[in-house]
Amino acid sequence: MDFNFLGMQGVNSWWGLLAAIASIVIVDIVLAGDNAVVIAMAVKKLPPKERLIGITLGAGAAVVLRVILTFFAAQLMQLSFVKLVGGALILWIAVKLLLQGIEDSSGEGSKKEAYSIWQAIWLIMIADVTMSTDNVLAVAGASKGSLALLLFGLGLSIPLVVFTSSLLSKLMDRYPIILYIGAAVLGRVGGEMMISDLYVTSYYKAPHWLDIFVQVFFAVGVLAVGYLIKRIKKGRMSN
């Protein structure tokens, strides 16, 4: 059977179509984790009744932006500083969400202005677009050039991310250590993006051990910076 109507040149059997769909599902499952961590941390300060709304709207808006990003992803990957700046932005978001989570867990967040659902959605969108260039390319590759399968893959990421981030946000309430693990994961992602930027790799191709070291360094660094900022804030309040 010819599947050219799906834009899949060269796929002429149901097995080929099922293999493409299975690849997309696996890619979505594997890549949903980092995005779910961002969303779970972003909605942690929201009231429980608003969390699902924030998660759904944030994930939905992020997927719309991913569809738009798809048409520019390959070109963006060829530009220097894109992943370097994006990685730095992810590190900033990781520290920001970590501090917000700590304040919320300690009860200090209630002393400040209420955390808005739109603030959570904005952070989710910024982080997702920043992290999604590689993800979009992976789904696009698994889609074999088919726009229909690409949209299927991007659409499938919504329920996967919504379910995973809902579970994580609940676990963060019960086990605050997960908040720190999530911040470290985002630090790792930010470090990985920065060291793989085209500008960096054009001058120096990092060996595998250095790549791992940078990821660990930024994972620990996010926690250390969050701790230092928290100590400085406490010192100012005590004075």
FENJOSUL-V683867 format. One line per field, one symbol per residue. ss: DSSP state (H for helix, E for strand, - for the rest). phi: phi as a letter, one per 20 degrees, with the letter a starting at -180 (. if undefined). burial: b if it has 24 or more other C-alpha atoms within 12 Angstrom, else e. A space follows every 10 residues. Layout:
ss->???
phi->???
burial->???
This chain:
ss->---HHH---- ---HHHHHHH HHHHHHHHHH HHHHHHHHHH HHH----HHH HHHHHHHHHH HHHHHHHHHH HHHHHH---- -HHHHHHHHH HHHHHHHHHH HHHHHH-HHH H-----HHHH HHHHHHHHHH HHHHHHHHHH HH----HHHH HHHHHHHHHH HHHHHHHHHH HHHH--HHHH HHHHHHHHHH HHHHH--HHH HHH----HHH HHHHHHHHHH HHHHHHHHHH HHHHHHHH-
phi->.edffendfn ecbfffffff ffffffffff effffffgff ffegefggfe ffffffffff fffgffgffg fcgffffeef mfffffffff ffffffffff fffffenfff fdfgfeffff ffffffffff eegfffffff ffelneffff ffffffffff ffffffffff fffecgffgf ffffffffff fffffefgff ffebeffgff gfgfffgfff fgfffgffff ffffffffe
burial->eeeeeeebee eeeeeebeeb bebbbebbbe bbbbbbbbbb bbbbbbeeeb bbbbbbbbbb bbbebbbebb eebeebbeee ebbbbbbbbb bbbbbbbbbb bbbbeeeeee eeeebebebb bbbbbbbbbb bbbbbbbbbb bbbbbbbbbb bbbbbbbbbb bbbbbbbbbb ebbeebebbb bbbbbbbbbb bbbbbbbbee eeeeeeeeee beebbebbbb bbbebbeeeb eeeeeeeee
